[in-house]
């Protein structure tokens, strides 16, 4: 299984898969190794988030569904 390049001094979950150049139509190509590692297939929908200080985050929408479920479970436990 591909793994990208581990970033020294960082958690094993943080990896570098390369760079992506923005084309004339604003499109980027996600490196093959990253697509394979994260199971990204043609036709998949990705969520693009951004913050001035930290830049862009590209993720699968289910990642946030899982996070939202954890937050709701945490709130229910507090009640």
C-alpha positions in Angstrom: 0.0 0.0 0.0 1.4 3.4 -0.9 2.2 5.7 2.0 3.5 9.0 0.8 6.6 10.5 2.4 6.6 10.6 6.2 7.3 14.1 7.5 10.1 13.9 10.0 9.1 15.0 13.5 5.4 14.8 12.7 2.8 12.2 13.6 2.7 9.2 11.3 -0.7 10.3 10.0 1.0 13.4 8.4 2.4 12.7 4.9 3.5 14.5 1.8 2.2 13.1 -1.5 3.7 15.7 -3.8 2.4 18.9 -5.4 -0.4 19.7 -7.7 -0.4 22.5 -10.3 -3.5 24.5 -10.9 -4.6 24.4 -14.5 -6.2 27.1 -16.6 -9.7 26.0 -15.5 -8.7 26.0 -11.8 -8.5 22.2 -11.7 -5.8 20.2 -9.9 -4.7 16.6 -10.2 -4.4 14.7 -6.9 -1.3 12.6 -7.1 -2.0 8.9 -7.8 -0.3 7.7 -4.6 -2.6 10.0 -2.5 -5.7 8.8 -4.4 -4.8 5.2 -3.8 -3.9 5.8 -0.1 -7.2 7.6 0.6 -9.4 5.5 -1.7 -10.4 8.4 -4.0 -12.1 7.2 -7.1 -13.2 9.0 -10.3 -16.6 10.6 -9.6 -16.1 10.9 -5.8 -17.2 14.2 -4.3 -14.6 16.0 -2.2 -15.2 18.8 0.3 -13.0 21.9 0.0 -12.6 24.0 3.2 -10.3 27.0 3.7 -9.1 29.4 6.3 -6.8 32.4 5.7 -4.2 31.4 8.3 -3.9 27.7 7.4 -5.0 27.3 3.7 -7.1 24.7 2.1 -8.3 21.3 3.3 -9.5 18.7 0.8 -11.4 15.8 2.4 -14.2 13.3 1.8 -17.5 14.6 3.2 -17.9 11.4 5.3 -14.9 12.5 7.4 -17.0 15.4 8.7 -20.0 13.2 9.1 -18.0 11.0 11.5 -16.7 14.1 13.3 -20.2 15.5 13.7 -21.4 12.2 15.1 -18.6 12.2 17.6 -19.5 15.8 18.7 -23.2 14.9 19.1 -22.3 11.8 21.1 -20.1 14.0 23.3 -22.9 16.5 23.9 -25.4 13.8 24.6 -23.1 12.4 27.3 -22.8 15.8 29.0 -26.6 16.2 29.2 
